[in-house]
């Protein structure tokens, strides 16, 4: 069975186009099978974007688990430099195509320069990889926030958003719920 978090999807590559509007910008994206939410903008990402305002122009942002790119492209259109990270090679190919002409750097995790620090991390994190793997993923990237940097995460309440919020606090990242909509929480975790 192939998952969106597999490096090389084993499903056929069936491309389609979806239209997404974020922060007053409407654009078309190419998506495919074998990537997260390949048929449309998923509800959680839509909530993250609609319940958030973009970071200040000139911010350096990590889109963790970028998929085909709605978060990264929206942030770049709003004036950020974005590192779009995913483990799925098809997703990164789509990300590169969708971000053509924008200040977006699609990359596998080990391709991000080790000394690079981020003003913000935005993510609809891959909850389905399991709690231990998710915690490891977050503990890998959260320390790369600049001092006072923010991680903005969207998680389903039924998928453990409240538990994740408590865990982030226990790891030393003050975290608050900044929005709640349609069963999803938008969390803001800060680097002290």
Secondary structure, DSSP 8 states (H G I E B T S, - for coil): ---TTSSS--S----EEEEEEETTEEEEEEE-TTSTTTTS--HHHHHHHHT-----TT-EEEEET-TTSHHHHHHHHTT-EEEEE-S-HHHHHHHHHHTTTSSEEEE-GGGS-TT--EEEEEE---GGG-HHHHHHHHHHHGGGEEEEEEEEEEEEGGGTHHHHHHHHHHTT--EEEEEEETTEEEEEEE--
